[in-house]
Amino acid sequence: QVQLVESGGGLVQAGGSLRLSCAASGRTFSSYAMGWFRQAPGKEREFVAAIRWSGGSTYSADSVKGRFTISRDNAKNTVYLQMNSLKPEDTAVYYCTARPYSGYVPTRAGEYDYWGQGTQVTVSS
């Protein structure tokens, strides 16, 4: 049973930084793709960033490129999302997600199999 547990959300002023963590368990994730999505009130869940666990190839949404960085720690089975230069429009619930790697890293929420419970990020202006 795959479990994904996010942490690290909170309230931060615009221009500040947060680091989200996603502790993964229940599988050997070396053959997985891991992602971060976010959902603001009244909006659809949107892709933020993703990483292929093996090799570490990363992908980011245009809206966060240059500000957010996804990474993973093999020893800790943990995926991180470092968020810098935060803006009020980054306010959302952030979700960690995973799926077995199948030749590409998805950017659509419907293609992921496992989801965490989410962590709230609020950026004040």
N, CA, C and O atoms as a Tinker XYZ file with bonds, in Angstrom:
   500  protein
     1  N      0.845000   -1.183000    0.000000    73     2
     2  CA     0.000000    0.000000    0.000000    64     1     3
     3  C      0.887000    1.242000    0.000000    63     2     4     5
     4  O      1.656000    1.475000    0.933000    81     3
     5  N      0.766000    2.035000   -1.066000    73     3     6
     6  CA     1.555000    3.264000   -1.144000    64     5     7
     7  C      0.962000    4.315000   -0.214000    63     6     8     9
     8  O     -0.247000    4.546000   -0.198000    81     7
     9  N      1.824000    4.933000    0.543000    73     7    10
    10  CA     1.401000    6.063000    1.378000    64     9    11
    11  C      2.289000    7.262000    1.081000    63    10    12    13
    12  O      3.511000    7.145000    0.983000    81    11
    13  N      1.657000    8.403000    0.942000    73    11    14
    14  CA     2.359000    9.658000    0.702000    64    13    15
    15  C      1.906000   10.643000    1.766000    63    14    16    17
    16  O      0.711000   10.901000    1.911000    81    15
    17  N      2.849000   11.189000    2.503000    73    15    18
    18  CA     2.508000   12.108000    3.586000    64    17    19
    19  C      3.254000   13.418000    3.373000    63    18    20    21
    20  O      4.482000   13.468000    3.435000    81    19
    21  N      2.481000   14.489000    3.119000    73    19    22
    22  CA     3.086000   15.801000    2.901000    64    21    23
    23  C      3.253000   16.547000    4.214000    63    22    24    25
    24  O      2.522000   16.319000    5.178000    81    23
    25  N      4.219000   17.431000    4.228000    73    23    26
    26  CA     4.417000   18.330000    5.363000    64    25    27
    27  C      5.153000   19.568000    4.872000    63    26    28    29
    28  O      5.682000   19.598000    3.761000    81    27
    29  N      5.176000   20.591000    5.725000    73    27    30
    30  CA     5.947000   21.783000    5.405000    64    29    31
    31  C      5.146000   22.986000    4.956000    63    30    32    33
    32  O      5.707000   24.063000    4.754000    81    31
    33  N      3.842000   22.820000    4.798000    73    31    34
    34  CA     3.029000   23.962000    4.407000    64    33    35
    35  C      2.915000   24.970000    5.538000    63    34    36    37
    36  O      3.340000   24.713000    6.664000    81    35
    37  N      2.332000   26.132000    5.218000    73    35    38
    38  CA     2.150000   27.160000    6.237000    64    37    39
    39  C      1.841000   28.497000    5.624000    63    38    40    41
    40  O      1.523000   28.603000    4.440000    81    39
    41  N      1.941000   29.524000    6.455000    73    39    42
    42  CA     1.686000   30.900000    6.048000    64    41    43
    43  C      3.016000   31.627000    5.883000    63    42    44    45
    44  O      3.877000   31.575000    6.761000    81    43
    45  N      3.170000   32.299000    4.756000    73    43    46
    46  CA     4.419000   33.009000    4.472000    64    45    47
    47  C      4.090000   34.293000    3.736000    63    46    48    49
    48  O      3.089000   34.366000    3.024000    81    47
    49  N      4.917000   35.295000    3.900000    73    47    50
    50  CA     4.721000   36.548000    3.182000    64    49    51
    51  C      5.221000   36.419000    1.750000    63    50    52    53
    52  O      6.082000   35.591000    1.450000    81    51
    53  N      4.675000   37.238000    0.884000    73    51    54
    54  CA     5.127000   37.262000   -0.501000    64    53    55
    55  C      6.636000   37.520000   -0.552000    63    54    56    57
    56  O      7.171000   38.367000    0.164000    81    55
    57  N      7.296000   36.761000   -1.421000    73    55    58
    58  CA     8.746000   36.855000   -1.527000    64    57    59
    59  C      9.483000   35.853000   -0.659000    63    58    60    61
    60  O     10.694000   35.677000   -0.799000    81    59
    61  N      8.759000   35.195000    0.237000    73    59    62
    62  CA     9.365000   34.236000    1.137000    64    61    63
    63  C      9.523000   32.857000    0.516000    63    62    64    65
    64  O      9.253000   32.655000   -0.668000    81    63
    65  N      9.969000   31.909000    1.344000    73    63    66
    66  CA    10.245000   30.547000    0.882000    64    65    67
    67  C      9.619000   29.523000    1.819000    63    66    68    69
    68  O      9.428000   29.774000    3.009000    81    67
    69  N      9.307000   28.371000    1.254000    73    67    70
    70  CA     8.872000   27.199000    2.009000    64    69    71
    71  C      9.446000   25.973000    1.326000    63    70    72    73
    72  O      9.694000   25.981000    0.120000    81    71
    73  N      9.655000   24.918000    2.104000    73    71    74
    74  CA    10.031000   23.642000    1.519000    64    73    75
    75  C      9.010000   22.596000    1.937000    63    74    76    77
    76  O      8.830000   22.320000    3.124000    81    75
    77  N      8.355000   22.028000    0.957000    73    75    78
    78  CA     7.410000   20.942000    1.207000    64    77    79
    79  C      8.140000   19.607000    1.119000    63    78    80    81
    80  O      9.055000   19.428000    0.315000    81    79
    81  N      7.711000   18.681000    1.964000    73    79    82
    82  CA     8.258000   17.331000    1.947000    64    81    83
    83  C      7.136000   16.334000    1.693000    63    82    84    85
    84  O      5.992000   16.548000    2.092000    81    83
    85  N      7.482000   15.244000    1.024000    73    83    86
    86  CA     6.543000   14.152000    0.788000    64    85    87
    87  C      7.257000   12.856000    1.150000    63    86    88    89
    88  O      8.130000   12.392000    0.416000    81    87
    89  N      6.883000   12.279000    2.283000    73    87    90
    90  CA     7.463000   11.019000    2.718000    64    89    91
    91  C      6.680000    9.874000    2.087000    63    90    92    93
    92  O      5.475000    9.739000    2.301000    81    91
    93  N      7.376000    9.053000    1.308000    73    91    94
    94  CA     6.735000    7.967000    0.576000    64    93    95
    95  C      7.067000    6.617000    1.211000    63    94    96    97
    96  O      8.201000    6.393000    1.634000    81    95
    97  N      6.100000    5.733000    1.276000    73    95    98
    98  CA     6.331000    4.401000    1.831000    64    97    99
    99  C      5.439000    3.384000    1.137000    63    98   100   101
   100  O      4.467000    3.736000    0.468000    81    99
   101  N      5.792000    2.113000    1.311000    73    99   102
   102  CA     4.971000    1.044000    0.785000    64   101   103
   103  C      5.447000    0.442000   -0.513000    63   102   104   105
   104  O      4.897000   -0.561000   -0.967000    81   103
   105  N      6.448000    1.026000   -1.116000    73   103   106
   106  CA     6.995000    0.531000   -2.372000    64   105   107
   107  C      8.476000    0.863000   -2.455000    63   106   108   109
   108  O      9.006000    1.632000   -1.652000    81   107
   109  N      9.125000    0.272000   -3.433000    73   107   110
   110  CA    10.437000    0.733000   -3.844000    64   109   111
   111  C     10.206000    1.742000   -4.958000    63   110   112   113
   112  O      9.747000    1.373000   -6.039000    81   111
   113  N     10.516000    3.003000   -4.711000    73   111   114
   114  CA    10.093000    4.066000   -5.612000    64   113   115
   115  C     11.082000    4.358000   -6.724000    63   114   116   117
   116  O     10.911000    5.329000   -7.461000    81   115
   117  N     12.122000    3.531000   -6.861000    73   115   118
   118  CA    13.121000    3.789000   -7.894000    64   117   119
   119  C     12.533000    3.717000   -9.293000    63   118   120   121
   120  O     13.117000    4.259000  -10.231000    81   119
   121  N     11.391000    3.062000   -9.455000    73   119   122
   122  CA    10.757000    2.958000  -10.770000    64   121   123
   123  C      9.473000    3.778000  -10.849000    63   122   124   125
   124  O      8.559000    3.450000  -11.606000    81   123
   125  N      9.417000    4.827000  -10.072000    73   123   126
   126  CA     8.237000    5.672000  -10.017000    64   125   127
   127  C      8.515000    7.079000  -10.539000    63   126   128   129
   128  O      9.651000    7.551000  -10.559000    81   127
   129  N      7.429000    7.728000  -10.961000    73   127   130
   130  CA     7.418000    9.162000  -11.189000    64   129   131
   131  C      6.659000    9.796000  -10.032000    63   130   132   133
   132  O      5.617000    9.291000   -9.613000    81   131
   133  N      7.180000   10.895000   -9.522000    73   131   134
   134  CA     6.571000   11.589000   -8.383000    64   133   135
   135  C      6.250000   13.018000   -8.805000    63   134   136   137
   136  O      6.995000   13.634000   -9.566000    81   135
   137  N      5.150000   13.529000   -8.310000    73   135   138
   138  CA     4.771000   14.874000   -8.719000    64   137   139
   139  C      4.185000   15.692000   -7.585000    63   138   140   141
   140  O      3.811000   15.175000   -6.533000    81   139
   141  N      4.120000   16.979000   -7.840000    73   139   142
   142  CA     3.419000   17.920000   -6.970000    64   141   143
   143  C      2.361000   18.628000   -7.810000    63   142   144   145
   144  O      2.638000   19.116000   -8.905000    81   143
   145  N      1.162000   18.670000   -7.279000    73   143   146
   146  CA     0.063000   19.425000   -7.862000    64   145   147
   147  C     -0.458000   20.390000   -6.804000    63   146   148   149
   148  O     -0.156000   20.246000   -5.619000    81   147
   149  N     -1.237000   21.368000   -7.235000    73   147   150
   150  CA    -1.851000   22.275000   -6.277000    64   149   151
   151  C     -3.276000   22.591000   -6.718000    63   150   152   153
   152  O     -3.617000   22.513000   -7.898000    81   151
   153  N     -4.088000   22.945000   -5.741000    73   151   154
   154  CA    -5.474000   23.282000   -6.027000    64   153   155
   155  C     -5.898000   24.453000   -5.159000    63   154   156   157
   156  O     -5.909000   24.363000   -3.931000    81   155
   157  N     -6.246000   25.548000   -5.809000    73   155   158
   158  CA    -6.755000   26.721000   -5.124000    64   157   159
   159  C     -8.285000   26.648000   -5.067000    63   158   160   161
   160  O     -8.893000   25.950000   -5.879000    81   159
   161  N     -8.911000   27.351000   -4.130000    73   159   162
   162  CA   -10.379000   27.303000   -4.015000    64   161   163
   163  C    -11.044000   27.693000   -5.321000    63   162   164   165
   164  O    -10.715000   28.721000   -5.915000    81   163
   165  N    -11.987000   26.865000   -5.768000    73   163   166
   166  CA   -12.736000   27.149000   -6.980000    64   165   167
   167  C    -11.998000   26.875000   -8.270000    63   166   168   169
   168  O    -12.510000   27.161000   -9.353000    81   167
   169  N    -10.791000   26.319000   -8.169000    73   167   170
   170  CA    -9.997000   26.045000   -9.367000    64   169   171
   171  C     -9.691000   24.563000   -9.479000    63   170   172   173
   172  O     -9.794000   23.814000   -8.508000    81   171
   173  N     -9.313000   24.155000  -10.684000    73   171   174
   174  CA    -8.945000   22.764000  -10.902000    64   173   175
   175  C     -7.543000   22.500000  -10.346000    63   174   176   177
   176  O     -6.729000   23.408000  -10.172000    81   175
   177  N     -7.302000   21.217000  -10.077000    73   175   178
   178  CA    -5.979000   20.835000   -9.622000    64   177   179
   179  C     -4.997000   21.025000  -10.779000    63   178   180   181
   180  O     -5.269000   20.587000  -11.897000    81   179
   181  N     -3.867000   21.670000  -10.523000    73   179   182
   182  CA    -2.929000   21.960000  -11.582000    64   181   183
   183  C     -1.541000   21.411000  -11.279000    63   182   184   185
   184  O     -1.121000   21.317000  -10.126000    81   183
   185  N     -0.845000   21.054000  -12.351000    73   183   186
   186  CA     0.500000   20.521000  -12.261000    64   185   187
   187  C      1.464000   21.598000  -11.803000    63   186   188   189
   188  O      1.389000   22.745000  -12.243000    81   187
   189  N      2.379000   21.213000  -10.904000    73   187   190
   190  CA     3.411000   22.128000  -10.436000    64   189   191
   191  C      4.786000   21.636000  -10.892000    63   190   192   193
   192  O      5.518000   22.358000  -11.569000    81   191
   193  N      5.131000   20.395000  -10.512000    73   191   194
   194  CA     6.447000   19.861000  -10.843000    64   193   195
   195  C      6.411000   18.349000  -10.703000    63   194   196   197
   196  O      5.553000   17.798000  -10.013000    81   195
   197  N      7.354000   17.682000  -11.367000    73   195   198
   198  CA     7.438000   16.227000  -11.281000    64   197   199
   199  C      8.877000   15.798000  -11.467000    63   198   200   201
   200  O      9.704000   16.532000  -12.007000    81   199
   201  N      9.156000   14.579000  -11.000000    73   199   202
   202  CA    10.514000   14.047000  -11.077000    64   201   203
   203  C     10.446000   12.554000  -11.342000    63   202   204   205
   204  O      9.608000   11.848000  -10.782000    81   203
   205  N     11.333000   12.086000  -12.196000    73   203   206
   206  CA    11.500000   10.655000  -12.355000    64   205   207
   207  C     12.478000   10.207000  -11.298000    63   206   208   209
   208  O     13.617000   10.672000  -11.253000    81   207
   209  N     12.022000    9.279000  -10.424000    73   207   210
   210  CA    12.865000    8.934000   -9.281000    64   209   211
   211  C     14.230000    8.426000   -9.726000    63   210   212   213
   212  O     15.258000    8.838000   -9.189000    81   211
   213  N     14.237000    7.535000  -10.705000    73   211   214
   214  CA    15.504000    7.009000  -11.206000    64   213   215
   215  C     16.090000    7.980000  -12.217000    63   214   216   217
   216  O     15.482000    8.226000  -13.259000    81   215
   217  N     17.238000    8.527000  -11.933000    73   215   218
   218  CA    17.857000    9.480000  -12.843000    64   217   219
   219  C     17.606000   10.921000  -12.480000    63   218   220   221
   220  O     18.431000   11.787000  -12.769000    81   219
   221  N     16.477000   11.193000  -11.849000    73   219   222
   222  CA    16.216000   12.531000  -11.337000    64   221   223
   223  C     15.783000   13.564000  -12.350000    63   222   224   225
   224  O     15.841000   14.756000  -12.050000    81   223
   225  N     15.348000   13.165000  -13.546000    73   223   226
   226  CA    14.858000   14.153000  -14.517000    64   225   227
   227  C     13.675000   14.902000  -13.929000    63   226   228   229
   228  O     12.786000   14.300000  -13.327000    81   227
   229  N     13.667000   16.217000  -14.107000    73   227   230
   230  CA    12.620000   17.035000  -13.506000    64   229   231
   231  C     11.842000   17.826000  -14.553000    63   230   232   233
   232  O     12.342000   18.105000  -15.643000    81   231
   233  N     10.621000   18.178000  -14.201000    73   231   234
   234  CA     9.722000   18.919000  -15.081000    64   233   235
   235  C      8.958000   19.912000  -14.209000    63   234   236   237
   236  O      8.557000   19.583000  -13.092000    81   235
   237  N      8.759000   21.123000  -14.719000    73   235   238
   238  CA     8.061000   22.150000  -13.944000    64   237   239
   239  C      7.077000   22.908000  -14.810000    63   238   240   241
   240  O      7.275000   23.064000  -16.015000    81   239
   241  N      6.020000   23.374000  -14.183000    73   239   242
   242  CA     5.075000   24.238000  -14.877000    64   241   243
   243  C      5.731000   25.591000  -15.153000    63   242   244   245
   244  O      6.586000   26.041000  -14.390000    81   243
   245  N      5.331000   26.227000  -16.234000    73   243   246
   246  CA     5.909000   27.529000  -16.591000    64   245   247
   247  C      5.716000   28.547000  -15.472000    63   246   248   249
   248  O      6.564000   29.415000  -15.261000    81   247
   249  N      4.608000   28.438000  -14.764000    73   247   250
   250  CA     4.288000   29.422000  -13.730000    64   249   251
   251  C      5.240000   29.374000  -12.537000    63   250   252   253
   252  O      5.304000   30.324000  -11.757000    81   251
   253  N      5.975000   28.277000  -12.394000    73   251   254
   254  CA     6.868000   28.149000  -11.234000    64   253   255
   255  C      8.325000   27.999000  -11.620000    63   254   256   257
   256  O      9.192000   27.940000  -10.748000    81   255
   257  N      8.610000   27.937000  -12.913000    73   255   258
   258  CA     9.999000   27.768000  -13.342000    64   257   259
   259  C     10.861000   28.915000  -12.847000    63   258   260   261
   260  O     10.477000   30.083000  -12.915000    81   259
   261  N     12.033000   28.554000  -12.348000    73   259   262
   262  CA    12.935000   29.559000  -11.810000    64   261   263
   263  C     12.658000   29.895000  -10.356000    63   262   264   265
   264  O     13.464000   30.565000   -9.711000    81   263
   265  N     11.515000   29.432000   -9.826000    73   263   266
   266  CA    11.176000   29.711000   -8.419000    64   265   267
   267  C     11.061000   28.426000   -7.595000    63   266   268   269
   268  O     11.483000   28.396000   -6.438000    81   267
   269  N     10.505000   27.383000   -8.168000    73   267   270
   270  CA    10.296000   26.118000   -7.460000    64   269   271
   271  C     11.259000   25.058000   -7.986000    63   270   272   273
   272  O     11.566000   25.019000   -9.178000    81   271
   273  N     11.726000   24.206000   -7.088000    73   271   274
   274  CA    12.625000   23.122000   -7.473000    64   273   275
   275  C     12.165000   21.828000   -6.817000    63   274   276   277
   276  O     11.958000   21.778000   -5.604000    81   275
   277  N     12.005000   20.785000   -7.620000    73   275   278
   278  CA    11.659000   19.471000   -7.087000    64   277   279
   279  C     12.921000   18.631000   -7.001000    63   278   280   281
   280  O     13.787000   18.691000   -7.874000    81   279
   281  N     13.012000   17.841000   -5.928000    73   279   282
   282  CA    14.172000   16.965000   -5.753000    64   281   283
   283  C     13.750000   15.758000   -4.933000    63   282   284   285
   284  O     12.643000   15.721000   -4.395000    81   283
   285  N     14.636000   14.770000   -4.837000    73   283   286
   286  CA    14.311000   13.609000   -4.017000    64   285   287
   287  C     15.555000   13.158000   -3.272000    63   286   288   289
   288  O     16.687000   13.381000   -3.702000    81   287
   289  N     15.301000   12.510000   -2.131000    73   287   290
   290  CA    16.351000   11.935000   -1.295000    64   289   291
   291  C     16.116000   10.437000   -1.259000    63   290   292   293
   292  O     15.173000    9.963000   -0.626000    81   291
   293  N     16.979000    9.692000   -1.942000    73   291   294
   294  CA    16.793000    8.243000   -2.035000    64   293   295
   295  C     16.806000    7.572000   -0.662000    63   294   296   297
   296  O     15.991000    6.693000   -0.381000    81   295
   297  N     17.731000    7.994000    0.180000    73   295   298
   298  CA    17.888000    7.350000    1.487000    64   297   299
   299  C     16.670000    7.551000    2.368000    63   298   300   301
   300  O     16.332000    6.685000    3.174000    81   299
   301  N     16.009000    8.692000    2.219000    73   299   302
   302  CA    14.859000    9.001000    3.062000    64   301   303
   303  C     13.530000    8.708000    2.380000    63   302   304   305
   304  O     12.471000    8.885000    2.983000    81   303
   305  N     13.578000    8.258000    1.121000    73   303   306
   306  CA    12.332000    8.021000    0.376000    64   305   307
   307  C     11.425000    9.252000    0.425000    63   306   308   309
   308  O     10.221000    9.142000    0.656000    81   307
   309  N     12.005000   10.391000    0.211000    73   307   310
   310  CA    11.290000   11.656000    0.356000    64   309   311
   311  C     11.504000   12.523000   -0.875000    63   310   312   313
   312  O     12.604000   12.614000   -1.420000    81   311
   313  N     10.414000   13.157000   -1.294000    73   311   314
   314  CA    10.455000   14.124000   -2.385000    64   313   315
   315  C     10.215000   15.509000   -1.799000    63   314   316   317
   316  O      9.388000   15.679000   -0.903000    81   315
   317  N     10.930000   16.480000   -2.301000    73   315   318
   318  CA    10.840000   17.844000   -1.789000    64   317   319
   319  C     10.364000   18.803000   -2.881000    63   318   320   321
   320  O     10.561000   18.568000   -4.073000    81   319
   321  N      9.745000   19.868000   -2.444000    73   319   322
   322  CA     9.438000   20.979000   -3.336000    64   321   323
   323  C      9.913000   22.249000   -2.643000    63   322   324   325
   324  O      9.279000   22.744000   -1.711000    81   323
   325  N     11.037000   22.762000   -3.118000    73   323   326
   326  CA    11.566000   24.018000   -2.593000    64   325   327
   327  C     10.891000   25.158000   -3.339000    63   326   328   329
   328  O     10.969000   25.247000   -4.565000    81   327
   329  N     10.232000   26.023000   -2.593000    73   327   330
   330  CA     9.471000   27.116000   -3.204000    64   329   331
   331  C     10.064000   28.443000   -2.744000    63   330   332   333
   332  O     10.033000   28.773000   -1.558000    81   331
   333  N     10.596000   29.188000   -3.684000    73   331   334
   334  CA    11.187000   30.493000   -3.409000    64   333   335
   335  C     10.392000   31.585000   -4.116000    63   334   336   337
   336  O      9.599000   31.309000   -5.016000    81   335
   337  N     10.616000   32.824000   -3.696000    73   335   338
   338  CA     9.946000   33.982000   -4.315000    64   337   339
   339  C      8.449000   33.743000   -4.424000    63   338   340   341
   340  O      7.851000   33.947000   -5.481000    81   339
   341  N      7.860000   33.316000   -3.339000    73   339   342
   342  CA     6.439000   32.965000   -3.356000    64   341   343
   343  C      5.564000   34.184000   -3.615000    63   342   344   345
   344  O      5.873000   35.299000   -3.194000    81   343
   345  N      4.466000   33.939000   -4.319000    73   343   346
   346  CA     3.509000   34.983000   -4.684000    64   345   347
   347  C      2.138000   34.628000   -4.102000    63   346   348   349
   348  O      1.867000   33.454000   -3.848000    81   347
   349  N      1.278000   35.614000   -3.889000    73   347   350
   350  CA    -0.070000   35.305000   -3.391000    64   349   351
   351  C     -0.801000   34.291000   -4.272000    63   350   352   353
   352  O     -1.595000   33.501000   -3.762000    81   351
   353  N     -0.553000   34.295000   -5.566000    73   351   354
   354  CA    -1.226000   33.350000   -6.454000    64   353   355
   355  C     -0.716000   31.916000   -6.310000    63   354   356   357
   356  O     -1.265000   31.001000   -6.922000    81   355
   357  N      0.321000   31.716000   -5.512000    73   355   358
   358  CA     0.773000   30.356000   -5.206000    64   357   359
   359  C     -0.046000   29.732000   -4.078000    63   358   360   361
   360  O      0.117000   28.551000   -3.773000    81   359
   361  N     -0.917000   30.512000   -3.464000    73   359   362
   362  CA    -1.752000   30.004000   -2.382000    64   361   363
   363  C     -2.644000   28.878000   -2.874000    63   362   364   365
   364  O     -3.401000   29.045000   -3.830000    81   363
   365  N     -2.550000   27.721000   -2.209000    73   363   366
   366  CA    -3.305000   26.540000   -2.617000    64   365   367
   367  C     -3.021000   25.401000   -1.639000    63   366   368   369
   368  O     -2.144000   25.502000   -0.781000    81   367
   369  N     -3.772000   24.330000   -1.786000    73   367   370
   370  CA    -3.409000   23.075000   -1.139000    64   369   371
   371  C     -2.487000   22.339000   -2.107000    63   370   372   373
   372  O     -2.812000   22.173000   -3.283000    81   371
   373  N     -1.350000   21.906000   -1.608000    73   371   374
   374  CA    -0.353000   21.226000   -2.427000    64   373   375
   375  C     -0.402000   19.726000   -2.125000    63   374   376   377
   376  O     -0.394000   19.304000   -0.969000    81   375
   377  N     -0.452000   18.942000   -3.196000    73   375   378
   378  CA    -0.578000   17.491000   -3.094000    64   377   379
   379  C      0.641000   16.806000   -3.702000    63   378   380   381
   380  O      1.144000   17.206000   -4.752000    81   379
   381  N      1.092000   15.784000   -3.027000    73   379   382
   382  CA     2.130000   14.909000   -3.552000    64   381   383
   383  C      1.456000   13.730000   -4.246000    63   382   384   385
   384  O      0.413000   13.259000   -3.794000    81   383
   385  N      2.039000   13.256000   -5.330000    73   383   386
   386  CA     1.431000   12.169000   -6.071000    64   385   387
   387  C      2.497000   11.259000   -6.654000    63   386   388   389
   388  O      3.658000   11.648000   -6.780000    81   387
   389  N      2.094000   10.036000   -7.011000    73   387   390
   390  CA     3.048000    9.056000   -7.519000    64   389   391
   391  C      2.362000    8.096000   -8.490000    63   390   392   393
   392  O      1.159000    7.852000   -8.409000    81   391
   393  N      3.156000    7.568000   -9.398000    73   391   394
   394  CA     2.700000    6.502000  -10.273000    64   393   395
   395  C      3.913000    5.747000  -10.780000    63   394   396   397
   396  O      5.002000    6.314000  -10.868000    81   395
   397  N      3.742000    4.474000  -11.117000    73   395   398
   398  CA     4.859000    3.743000  -11.714000    64   397   399
   399  C      5.297000    4.418000  -13.007000    63   398   400   401
   400  O      4.465000    4.834000  -13.813000    81   399
   401  N      6.597000    4.523000  -13.198000    73   399   402
   402  CA     7.115000    5.154000  -14.401000    64   401   403
   403  C      6.813000    4.267000  -15.611000    63   402   404   405
   404  O      7.049000    3.059000  -15.582000    81   403
   405  N      6.281000    4.890000  -16.687000    73   403   406
   406  CA     5.871000    4.114000  -17.865000    64   405   407
   407  C      6.425000    4.723000  -19.140000    63   406   408   409
   408  O      5.792000    4.640000  -20.192000    81   407
   409  N      7.598000    5.332000  -19.058000    73   407   410
   410  CA     8.233000    5.875000  -20.242000    64   409   411
   411  C      8.167000    7.385000  -20.340000    63   410   412   413
   412  O      8.873000    7.992000  -21.146000    81   411
   413  N      7.331000    7.989000  -19.530000    73   411   414
   414  CA     7.256000    9.446000  -19.518000    64   413   415
   415  C      6.746000    9.878000  -18.147000    63   414   416   417
   416  O      6.179000    9.080000  -17.401000    81   415
   417  N      6.953000   11.134000  -17.835000    73   415   418
   418  CA     6.490000   11.676000  -16.564000    64   417   419
   419  C      5.227000   12.490000  -16.826000    63   418   420   421
   420  O      5.292000   13.504000  -17.521000    81   419
   421  N      4.096000   12.079000  -16.296000    73   419   422
   422  CA     2.832000   12.763000  -16.603000    64   421   423
   423  C      2.740000   14.156000  -15.976000    63   422   424   425
   424  O      3.360000   14.438000  -14.951000    81   423
   425  N      1.965000   14.998000  -16.606000    73   423   426
   426  CA     1.674000   16.309000  -16.039000    64   425   427
   427  C      0.175000   16.514000  -15.844000    63   426   428   429
   428  O     -0.260000   17.610000  -15.489000    81   427
   429  N     -0.607000   15.482000  -16.069000    73   427   430
   430  CA    -2.045000   15.550000  -15.837000    64   429   431
   431  C     -2.403000   14.769000  -14.590000    63   430   432   433
   432  O     -1.924000   13.654000  -14.390000    81   431
   433  N     -3.246000   15.353000  -13.751000    73   431   434
   434  CA    -3.577000   14.733000  -12.479000    64   433   435
   435  C     -4.193000   13.346000  -12.659000    63   434   436   437
   436  O     -3.931000   12.444000  -11.862000    81   435
   437  N     -4.999000   13.172000  -13.685000    73   435   438
   438  CA    -5.685000   11.910000  -13.885000    64   437   439
   439  C     -4.774000   10.737000  -14.188000    63   438   440   441
   440  O     -5.211000    9.587000  -14.153000    81   439
   441  N     -3.526000   11.010000  -14.481000    73   439   442
   442  CA    -2.586000    9.939000  -14.820000    64   441   443
   443  C     -1.817000    9.431000  -13.608000    63   442   444   445
   444  O     -1.024000    8.497000  -13.728000    81   443
   445  N     -2.035000   10.019000  -12.465000    73   443   446
   446  CA    -1.350000    9.575000  -11.262000    64   445   447
   447  C     -2.246000    8.655000  -10.437000    63   446   448   449
   448  O     -3.465000    8.819000  -10.396000    81   447
   449  N     -1.613000    7.686000   -9.784000    73   447   450
   450  CA    -2.346000    6.644000   -9.070000    64   449   451
   451  C     -2.512000    6.910000   -7.576000    63   450   452   453
   452  O     -3.533000    6.549000   -6.990000    81   451
   453  N     -1.539000    7.524000   -6.977000    73   451   454
   454  CA    -1.518000    7.675000   -5.524000    64   453   455
   455  C     -1.382000    9.154000   -5.153000    63   454   456   457
   456  O     -0.663000    9.915000   -5.801000    81   455
   457  N     -2.097000    9.535000   -4.089000    73   455   458
   458  CA    -2.127000   10.933000   -3.661000    64   457   459
   459  C     -1.984000   11.033000   -2.150000    63   458   460   461
   460  O     -2.473000   10.188000   -1.401000    81   459
   461  N     -1.300000   12.094000   -1.722000    73   459   462
   462  CA    -1.269000   12.407000   -0.304000    64   461   463
   463  C     -2.493000   13.200000    0.094000    63   462   464   465
   464  O     -3.370000   13.468000   -0.726000    81   463
   465  N     -2.545000   13.573000    1.365000    73   463   466
   466  CA    -3.720000   14.267000    1.899000    64   465   467
   467  C     -3.676000   15.768000    1.633000    63   466   468   469
   468  O     -4.689000   16.451000    1.787000    81   467
   469  N     -2.535000   16.283000    1.243000    73   467   470
   470  CA    -2.400000   17.702000    0.933000    64   469   471
   471  C     -1.898000   18.522000    2.103000    63   470   472   473
   472  O     -2.100000   18.167000    3.264000    81   471
   473  N     -1.238000   19.626000    1.780000    73   471   474
   474  CA    -0.766000   20.561000    2.793000    64   473   475
   475  C     -1.045000   21.975000    2.295000    63   474   476   477
   476  O     -0.797000   22.296000    1.133000    81   475
   477  N     -1.564000   22.818000    3.190000    73   475   478
   478  CA    -1.976000   24.162000    2.802000    64   477   479
   479  C     -0.777000   25.100000    2.763000    63   478   480   481
   480  O      0.033000   25.142000    3.688000    81   479
   481  N     -0.686000   25.851000    1.671000    73   479   482
   482  CA     0.299000   26.925000    1.546000    64   481   483
   483  C     -0.467000   28.225000    1.330000    63   482   484   485
   484  O     -1.261000   28.336000    0.396000    81   483
   485  N     -0.232000   29.196000    2.187000    73   483   486
   486  CA    -0.880000   30.495000    2.084000    64   485   487
   487  C      0.177000   31.579000    2.014000    63   486   488   489
   488  O      1.031000   31.690000    2.894000    81   487
   489  N      0.112000   32.383000    0.950000    73   487   490
   490  CA     1.082000   33.457000    0.742000    64   489   491
   491  C      0.352000   34.783000    0.875000    63   490   492   493
   492  O     -0.555000   35.078000    0.097000    81   491
   493  N      0.744000   35.574000    1.852000    73   491   494
   494  CA     0.092000   36.858000    2.087000    64   493   495
   495  C      0.816000   37.966000    1.332000    63   494   496   497
   496  O      2.030000   37.923000    1.135000    81   495
   497  N      0.034000   38.961000    0.915000    73   495   498
   498  CA     0.622000   40.068000    0.149000    64   497   499
   499  C      1.089000   41.180000    1.059000    63   498   500
   500  O      1.610000   42.189000    0.584000    81   499
